Amino acid sequence: MNAWKPVLVGARGSLLALALVVVLCAGVVLGMNYWVGSLQNTLTQVQSLNQEQQTQLSTKQDDLHNVRDHIQRFETLRAQGLLGAPERTQWVEQLQTNYQELGLPGRIVYQLQASVPLGADPAQPEAGVPGGTPTLAHDLTLELRDVHEADVLTLLQNYRYQVKGRFRVNACTLQDPKESGLTAQCVLRFISVPIDPAPPLPGSAPVPPG
């Protein structure tokens, strides 16, 4: 063992240098492991954030697609006169125009009633419909004399195609048949949905008889 002593003494510097290198290598390895772990955590966070942003982007794209679809539908309904302020004056003017274009005898008698919430009690139109903006009903009554059934059908058909509004024939009676024709009494119910959140109720004032 004593024979190794001079060797060990001579190699002390090298051994110390080797030990220092080993310690440094161990430190570098530990540091690299910590750095790699930190990078992995950062990468995981970035991937998670990216996935969250992709999900949000996909949701917003779906929302945008739905909004565009609803806007198109909204504009279509508004162009048809179902949404927005009802063009009540135009309704009666268009009726007169269609009647004159057909050249029917006599004159047409009409009255556009005040608008009421659809489904509300007619005796209490101011009650409205609870829970939101009501759908409004506007009844247009008309009377034709000395006309034929075909004239009435043609008038209603032409009127439906040209008036800016949506209506249904709520009632129509034909009576007093004569040689010159008969008397037709009809009720056309227009429907409108105000865009404003709080429209005044009841709606517009009645249009006087024509």
C-alpha positions as CSV (number, residue, x, y, z in Angstrom):
1,M,0.0,0.0,0.0
2,N,2.9,2.3,0.7
3,A,4.1,1.8,-2.8
4,W,1.0,3.5,-4.0
5,K,1.4,6.4,-1.8
6,P,3.9,8.4,-3.9
7,V,1.7,7.7,-7.0
8,L,-1.4,9.0,-5.2
9,V,0.5,12.0,-4.0
10,G,1.7,12.7,-7.5
11,A,-1.7,12.2,-9.0
12,R,-3.5,14.3,-6.3
13,G,-3.9,17.2,-8.7
14,S,-5.3,15.1,-11.4
15,L,-7.6,13.3,-9.0
16,L,-8.9,16.7,-7.7
17,A,-9.4,17.9,-11.3
18,L,-11.2,14.7,-12.1
19,A,-13.4,15.1,-9.0
20,L,-14.1,18.7,-9.9
21,V,-15.1,17.6,-13.5
22,V,-17.4,14.9,-12.1
23,V,-19.0,17.4,-9.8
24,L,-19.4,19.9,-12.7
25,C,-20.8,17.2,-14.9
26,A,-23.3,16.1,-12.2
27,G,-24.3,19.8,-11.8
28,V,-24.7,20.2,-15.6
29,V,-26.8,17.0,-15.8
30,L,-29.0,18.2,-12.9
31,G,-29.3,21.6,-14.5
32,M,-30.1,20.1,-17.8
33,N,-32.8,17.9,-16.3
34,Y,-34.3,20.9,-14.5
35,W,-34.2,22.9,-17.7
36,V,-35.8,20.1,-19.7
37,G,-38.5,19.7,-17.1
38,S,-39.1,23.4,-17.2
39,L,-39.3,23.4,-21.0
40,Q,-41.7,20.5,-20.8
41,N,-43.9,22.3,-18.4
42,T,-43.8,25.4,-20.5
43,L,-44.6,23.4,-23.7
44,T,-47.5,21.8,-21.9
45,Q,-48.8,25.2,-20.8
46,V,-48.4,26.5,-24.4
47,Q,-50.2,23.5,-25.9
48,S,-53.0,23.9,-23.4
49,L,-53.3,27.6,-24.1
50,N,-53.2,26.9,-27.8
51,Q,-56.0,24.2,-27.5
52,E,-58.1,26.6,-25.4
53,Q,-57.6,29.4,-28.0
54,Q,-58.5,26.9,-30.8
55,T,-61.7,26.0,-28.9
56,Q,-62.6,29.6,-28.4
57,L,-61.9,30.4,-32.1
58,S,-64.1,27.5,-33.2
59,T,-66.9,28.7,-30.9
60,K,-66.6,32.2,-32.1
61,Q,-66.6,31.0,-35.7
62,D,-69.8,29.0,-35.0
63,D,-71.4,32.0,-33.4
64,L,-70.4,34.2,-36.3
65,H,-71.9,31.6,-38.7
66,N,-75.2,31.6,-36.7
67,V,-75.3,35.3,-36.6
68,R,-74.9,35.6,-40.3
69,D,-77.7,33.0,-40.8
70,H,-79.9,34.9,-38.4
71,I,-79.1,38.2,-40.1
72,Q,-80.1,36.8,-43.5
73,R,-83.3,35.5,-42.0
74,F,-83.9,38.7,-40.2
75,E,-83.5,40.8,-43.3
76,T,-85.8,38.5,-45.2
77,L,-88.6,38.8,-42.6
78,R,-88.1,42.5,-42.4
79,A,-88.3,42.9,-46.2
80,Q,-91.5,40.9,-46.1
81,G,-92.9,43.3,-43.5
82,L,-93.2,40.8,-40.7
83,L,-90.5,42.5,-38.5
84,G,-90.3,46.2,-37.6
85,A,-92.8,49.0,-37.8
86,P,-95.9,47.9,-39.7
87,E,-96.6,49.9,-42.8
88,R,-100.3,50.2,-42.2
89,T,-100.9,53.1,-44.6
90,Q,-99.3,51.2,-47.4
91,W,-101.6,48.2,-46.7
92,V,-104.7,50.2,-47.4
93,E,-103.2,52.1,-50.3
94,Q,-102.1,48.8,-51.9
95,L,-105.6,47.4,-51.5
96,Q,-107.1,50.4,-53.3
97,T,-104.5,50.1,-56.0
98,N,-105.3,46.4,-56.6
99,Y,-109.0,47.1,-56.6
100,Q,-108.7,49.8,-59.2
101,E,-106.4,47.7,-61.4
102,L,-109.0,45.0,-61.6
103,G,-111.6,47.5,-62.6
104,L,-114.3,46.1,-60.3
105,P,-117.6,47.9,-60.1
106,G,-118.7,50.1,-57.3
107,R,-116.3,50.9,-54.5
108,I,-114.5,49.0,-51.8
109,V,-115.2,49.8,-48.2
110,Y,-112.5,49.0,-45.7
111,Q,-111.4,49.7,-42.2
112,L,-108.1,48.9,-40.6
113,Q,-108.5,48.3,-36.9
114,A,-106.0,49.3,-34.2
115,S,-103.3,46.7,-33.6
116,V,-103.6,44.4,-30.5
117,P,-101.2,41.8,-29.1
118,L,-101.9,38.5,-30.8
119,G,-103.9,36.2,-28.5
120,A,-104.8,39.1,-26.1
121,D,-108.3,39.7,-24.8
122,P,-109.9,42.0,-27.4
123,A,-111.8,43.7,-24.5
124,Q,-108.4,44.5,-22.8
125,P,-105.9,45.1,-25.6
126,E,-103.7,47.1,-23.2
127,A,-103.0,44.0,-21.2
128,G,-100.4,42.9,-23.8
129,V,-98.5,39.7,-23.6
130,P,-96.3,39.2,-20.5
131,G,-92.7,38.3,-20.8
132,G,-91.5,40.3,-23.8
133,T,-92.4,42.1,-27.0
134,P,-95.8,41.0,-28.2
135,T,-96.6,39.9,-31.7
136,L,-99.2,42.3,-33.0
137,A,-102.4,41.6,-35.0
138,H,-104.0,44.1,-37.3
139,D,-107.4,43.3,-38.7
140,L,-108.3,44.8,-42.1
141,T,-112.0,44.5,-42.8
142,L,-113.3,45.0,-46.3
143,E,-116.6,44.9,-48.2
144,L,-117.1,44.4,-51.9
145,R,-120.5,44.7,-53.6
146,D,-121.8,43.5,-57.0
147,V,-118.8,41.3,-57.5
148,H,-118.3,37.6,-58.3
149,E,-116.4,35.0,-56.4
150,A,-113.6,34.9,-58.9
151,D,-113.2,38.7,-58.5
152,V,-112.8,38.3,-54.8
153,L,-110.2,35.5,-55.1
154,T,-108.2,37.4,-57.8
155,L,-108.2,40.6,-55.6
156,L,-106.9,38.7,-52.6
157,Q,-104.3,36.9,-54.6
158,N,-102.9,40.0,-56.3
159,Y,-103.0,41.8,-53.0
160,R,-101.0,39.1,-51.2
161,Y,-98.3,39.2,-53.9
162,Q,-97.9,43.0,-53.9
163,V,-98.5,44.2,-50.3
164,K,-95.5,44.5,-48.0
165,G,-96.9,42.5,-45.1
166,R,-97.9,39.1,-44.0
167,F,-101.6,38.3,-43.6
168,R,-104.1,35.5,-43.6
169,V,-107.8,35.6,-44.5
170,N,-109.3,35.4,-41.1
171,A,-112.9,35.3,-42.3
172,C,-114.8,35.8,-45.6
173,T,-118.5,35.6,-46.2
174,L,-120.4,35.8,-49.6
175,Q,-124.0,36.8,-49.4
176,D,-126.9,38.6,-51.2
177,P,-126.4,37.0,-54.6
178,K,-128.0,39.0,-57.4
179,E,-127.8,39.2,-61.1
180,S,-125.2,41.9,-60.8
181,G,-123.1,39.9,-58.3
182,L,-122.9,39.4,-54.6
183,T,-121.6,41.1,-51.5
184,A,-118.3,39.9,-50.0
185,Q,-117.2,40.7,-46.5
186,C,-113.7,39.6,-45.5
187,V,-111.3,40.1,-42.6
188,L,-107.6,40.0,-43.3
189,R,-105.4,39.7,-40.3
190,F,-101.9,41.1,-40.7
191,I,-99.2,40.0,-38.3
192,S,-96.1,42.1,-37.3
193,V,-93.4,41.8,-34.7
194,P,-92.0,45.1,-33.4
195,I,-88.2,45.3,-33.3
196,D,-88.1,47.8,-30.5
197,P,-88.1,46.1,-27.0
198,A,-91.0,48.2,-25.7
199,P,-93.4,49.3,-28.5
200,P,-96.5,51.3,-27.4
201,L,-99.6,49.3,-26.9
202,P,-102.1,49.3,-28.4
203,G,-100.6,49.9,-31.8
204,S,-101.6,52.5,-34.4
205,A,-104.9,54.3,-34.4
206,P,-107.6,52.9,-36.7
207,V,-107.6,54.0,-40.3
208,P,-110.9,55.5,-41.1
209,P,-113.2,53.7,-43.5
210,G,-112.5,54.0,-47.2
